[in-house]
Amino acid sequence: MMKELETERLVLRPFISSDLDDFYEYCRMETVGPNAGWAVHQNKEHSQNILNGFIEKGDVLAVCLKNNGKVIGSVGLHEKETETGDKHYEIGYVLSTPYEGQGYMTEAVKKVLENAFLERNIPEIFVCHFVENRKSRRVVEKCGFEYLRYIEYQTLNYGKRLSKFYHLTKDEFIKQMEEKK
C-alpha cells in the first residue's frame, strides 16, 4: 500500500470511491488511455471497476491539485515479476490532457521516486513509454532515468507496441539529488 505524499502543488494519495467523477473525466479522453496502452473508458461503470482495483491493490496514487483536490491523473509503482521469477518495480503514470505541459507529472514522479528509494529502500525502478509518446519521454528524461533498450511492450488493449525502456537506481537517484544541492 502506497502512502500519501505531498509536493509543492500536489497531493498524491490512495484513490477513494468519491474520485469516480474526476477519474472518469480523464479516462474517457482519447488523448489519455491510448497513450498508456488502454482503451478509452466508455462509461462510468467501467471506470468504477478500474478504480475499485486501484483501491484494492493500493499501488496507484491519485494525483490531486493541492488547491482544490481535483484528481488530474495517477501514478503507480507496480511490483512485477520477470520471466526468471525475479521481482522488480515499474512506475507508470497518466495525466489529464488539460494539465499537460505544466510540470505536474514530473513533480509527482519525482516524489514517488524519492519515497521509493529513500523510505521504501527499493534498489531500482524501471519505466517505459511508447516511442511516439514524446510527453511521457520528457517526464522520463526530467526524472533522470537512463535509457536501456527498445522493447515490445504488451499493452492492455492494443497488443504489443514498440517502447523505450529505462531504469534508475537508488544510488544514481541519490547522486542526482546531491548534484542539485
RABEL-V764310 format. One line per field, one symbol per residue. burial: 1 if it has 9 or more other ideal C-beta (glycine too) atoms within 8 Angstrom, else 0. Layout:
BEGIN
burial=???
END
This chain:
BEGIN
burial=0100101001111110001101111111100111101011100001110111011001111111110000111111110000000001111111111011000111111111111110000101111111001011111100111000001010100000111111110101110100000
END
